[in-house]
Amino acid sequence: MSIQDVIREQIDSHPVVLYMKGTPQFPQCGFSANAVNLLRACGVKDFFSVNVLADPAIRQGIKDFSNWPTIPQLYVRGQFIGGSDIMTEMYQKGELQKLLQELAAA
């Protein structure tokens, strides 16, 4: 199984996936901590996270998969949402809450 197949499987198998540096309990960068805090502020308590620092192939593979150069990266229902900056912008507009509330209602 290629790294792209592994990533596709992770994204397809979980409604909310966050590729991040560290873990939700111990983020290893401010952007990853912000992403976790935003998900929690939206009421998402349980999400699948992938620590890209634990696997260099995943760290590069997710950048290639999304064609997005930075970590963290959020996927909801298989769709790439963006990184910490986009999540923050969406949260400030109420869009992230709406997206994640729709997910909880589904």
Buried (B, 14 or more C-beta within 10 A) or exposed (E): EEBEEBBBEBBEEBBBBBBBBBBBEEBBBEBBBBBBBBBEEBEBEEBBBBBBBEBEEBBEBBBEBBEBEEBBBBBBBEEBBBBBEBBBEBBEEEBBBEBBEEBEEE
